[in-house]
Amino acid sequence: MAVTIEDIKKLKELTGVGLTDAKQALTEADGDFDKALEAMRKKGLTKAEKKGDREARAGVIDSYVHDGRIGVIVEVNCETDFVARLDDFKTLAHQIAMQIAAMNPIYVSEDDISDEEKSRVKAELMASDALASKPEDMREKIVEGQLSKHFADQILMSQSYILDDSKTVADHIKEQIAKSGENIVVRQFKRIELGVSE
């Protein structure tokens, strides 16, 4: 397949890379746009993971109110005020607020779950009657799987992204990191639902 200028521009737009990189990716993929896009995403996500250690103290606080019944306020950080002022970044923060309103996570990431809470849930799962008949070595593995499943929906980063359920919230943020060239962190959030107290 021939590499077209339209495909180069489209790939640049979707991945945030330069024209030269977009052209090179398409050439390596023999003009196959989907293959080139996948290669660029993998490359971008690898770079994004390396940026994950960088300090992110600039950013925005965004809010979202759904139907006057659910309200969310969220802090999303990046490295510079320049990126914080970009429409793409503000849109991301708003989408995260919508995600929190819709999916009601409790934690930002797995690191936010206390050891006490993990131990409490693990003890409950270990006490299950269904496990009693299983061999000892299998019980631990079964409970580890159940523990991950128990917390998966409660962790914002592990949830399926509401605007594209083929990826998680963490995947979506990594794509934005690759695009902006800066580390992006969801620092904290608060969700309030009418008539429901903590």
C-alpha positions as CSV (number, residue, x, y, z in Angstrom):
1,M,0.0,0.0,0.0
2,A,1.2,3.5,-0.7
3,V,1.7,6.0,2.1
4,T,-0.6,9.0,1.6
5,I,-0.3,12.5,3.1
6,E,-3.8,12.2,4.4
7,D,-2.9,9.1,6.4
8,I,0.3,10.8,7.7
9,K,-1.8,13.8,8.9
10,K,-4.5,11.6,10.4
11,L,-1.8,9.5,12.3
12,K,-0.1,12.7,13.5
13,E,-3.5,14.0,14.8
14,L,-4.4,10.8,16.6
15,T,-1.1,10.1,18.3
16,G,0.4,13.6,18.8
17,V,3.7,12.6,17.1
18,G,5.6,14.7,14.5
19,L,5.0,14.3,10.7
20,T,8.3,12.5,10.2
21,D,7.5,9.9,12.9
22,A,4.0,9.4,11.5
23,K,5.4,8.9,8.0
24,Q,8.1,6.5,9.3
25,A,5.4,4.4,11.1
26,L,3.3,4.2,8.0
27,T,6.3,3.2,5.9
28,E,7.2,0.5,8.4
29,A,3.6,-0.8,8.3
30,D,3.6,-0.9,4.5
31,G,0.9,1.8,4.4
32,D,-1.4,-0.2,6.7
33,F,-3.0,2.7,8.8
34,D,-4.3,0.4,11.6
35,K,-1.0,-1.4,12.0
36,A,0.9,1.9,12.1
37,L,-1.5,3.4,14.6
38,E,-1.1,0.3,16.9
39,A,2.7,0.5,16.6
40,M,2.6,4.2,17.5
41,R,0.3,3.7,20.4
42,K,2.6,1.0,21.8
43,K,5.6,3.3,21.4
44,G,3.7,6.2,23.0
45,L,2.5,4.1,25.9
46,T,6.0,2.9,26.6
47,K,7.2,6.6,26.7
48,A,4.2,7.4,28.9
49,E,5.1,4.8,31.4
50,K,8.6,6.3,31.7
51,K,7.1,9.8,32.3
52,G,5.0,8.3,35.2
53,D,7.8,9.1,37.7
54,R,8.0,12.8,36.9
55,E,6.6,15.4,39.3
56,A,3.1,16.6,38.5
57,R,2.0,19.7,40.5
58,A,0.3,21.9,38.0
59,G,-3.2,21.0,36.7
60,V,-6.9,21.8,37.3
61,I,-9.7,21.1,39.6
62,D,-12.8,20.2,37.6
63,S,-16.4,19.5,38.6
64,Y,-19.4,17.7,37.2
65,V,-23.0,17.6,38.4
66,H,-25.3,15.0,37.0
67,D,-29.1,15.8,37.1
68,G,-28.7,17.8,40.3
69,R,-28.3,14.4,42.1
70,I,-24.6,13.5,41.8
71,G,-21.7,15.9,42.1
72,V,-18.0,15.3,41.6
73,I,-15.0,17.4,42.2
74,V,-11.6,16.1,40.9
75,E,-8.0,17.2,41.0
76,V,-6.0,16.2,37.9
77,N,-2.3,17.2,37.7
78,C,0.3,17.7,35.0
79,E,3.8,19.1,35.0
80,T,3.3,22.6,33.6
81,D,0.7,25.4,33.5
82,F,1.0,25.4,29.8
83,V,-0.4,21.9,29.5
84,A,-3.0,22.6,32.3
85,R,-4.4,25.4,30.1
86,L,-4.8,23.2,27.0
87,D,-8.4,22.3,26.0
88,D,-7.4,18.6,25.7
89,F,-6.2,18.5,29.3
90,K,-9.3,20.3,30.6
91,T,-11.5,17.9,28.6
92,L,-9.6,14.9,30.1
93,A,-10.2,16.3,33.6
94,H,-14.0,16.7,32.8
95,Q,-14.2,13.2,31.4
96,I,-12.6,11.8,34.6
97,A,-15.2,13.7,36.7
98,M,-17.9,12.2,34.5
99,Q,-16.4,8.7,35.0
100,I,-16.4,9.1,38.8
101,A,-20.0,10.3,38.7
102,A,-21.1,7.3,36.6
103,M,-19.0,4.5,38.1
104,N,-18.7,5.6,41.8
105,P,-15.1,4.5,42.5
106,I,-13.8,4.6,46.0
107,Y,-10.0,4.7,45.4
108,V,-7.9,6.4,42.7
109,S,-5.4,3.5,42.5
110,E,-4.6,0.2,44.3
111,D,-2.0,2.1,46.4
112,D,-4.9,3.9,48.1
113,I,-6.4,0.7,49.6
114,S,-5.2,0.3,53.2
115,D,-3.5,-3.0,54.3
116,E,-6.2,-3.3,57.0
117,E,-9.0,-3.2,54.3
118,K,-7.2,-5.7,52.2
119,S,-6.7,-8.0,55.2
120,R,-10.4,-7.6,56.2
121,V,-11.7,-8.5,52.8
122,K,-9.2,-11.4,52.5
123,A,-10.3,-12.8,55.8
124,E,-14.0,-12.7,54.8
125,L,-13.2,-14.5,51.5
126,M,-11.1,-17.1,53.3
127,A,-14.0,-17.9,55.6
128,S,-16.2,-18.7,52.7
129,D,-17.9,-22.2,52.9
130,A,-17.2,-22.8,49.2
131,L,-13.4,-22.7,49.9
132,A,-13.6,-25.3,52.7
133,S,-13.6,-28.2,50.2
134,K,-10.7,-26.9,48.1
135,P,-7.1,-28.0,48.7
136,E,-5.0,-25.6,50.9
137,D,-2.6,-24.5,48.1
138,M,-5.5,-23.7,45.8
139,R,-7.4,-21.6,48.4
140,E,-4.8,-18.9,48.5
141,K,-4.8,-18.5,44.6
142,I,-8.6,-18.5,44.5
143,V,-8.8,-15.8,47.2
144,E,-6.1,-13.6,45.5
145,G,-8.2,-13.7,42.3
146,Q,-11.4,-12.9,44.2
147,L,-9.6,-10.1,46.1
148,S,-8.5,-8.4,42.8
149,K,-12.0,-8.8,41.4
150,H,-13.6,-7.4,44.6
151,F,-11.5,-4.2,44.4
152,A,-11.3,-3.8,40.5
153,D,-14.6,-1.8,40.2
154,Q,-13.7,0.3,43.3
155,I,-10.5,1.5,41.8
156,L,-10.8,4.4,39.3
157,M,-7.7,3.5,37.3
158,S,-8.9,-0.2,36.9
159,Q,-12.4,0.7,35.7
160,S,-13.5,0.4,32.1
161,Y,-13.4,3.9,30.6
162,I,-17.1,5.0,30.1
163,L,-16.4,6.6,26.7
164,D,-14.5,3.6,25.3
165,D,-14.9,0.3,27.2
166,S,-12.1,-1.3,25.1
167,K,-9.7,0.4,27.6
168,T,-9.3,1.2,31.2
169,V,-9.2,4.7,32.7
170,A,-5.4,4.1,33.3
171,D,-5.0,3.3,29.5
172,H,-6.8,6.5,28.5
173,I,-4.6,8.6,30.8
174,K,-1.5,6.9,29.4
175,E,-2.6,7.9,25.9
176,Q,-3.0,11.5,27.0
177,I,0.5,11.4,28.6
178,A,1.9,10.1,25.3
179,K,0.1,13.0,23.5
180,S,1.0,15.8,25.9
181,G,4.5,14.6,26.7
182,E,3.9,15.2,30.4
183,N,3.1,13.1,33.3
184,I,-0.7,13.2,34.3
185,V,-2.0,12.2,37.7
186,V,-5.4,12.0,39.2
187,R,-4.6,13.3,42.7
188,Q,-7.9,13.1,44.5
189,F,-11.7,13.3,44.1
190,K,-14.9,13.6,46.1
191,R,-18.2,12.3,44.9
192,I,-21.5,13.4,46.6
193,E,-24.8,11.7,45.9
194,L,-28.1,13.3,47.0
195,G,-29.6,11.5,50.1
196,V,-26.5,9.2,50.5
197,S,-24.0,10.0,53.3
198,E,-20.7,8.2,53.8
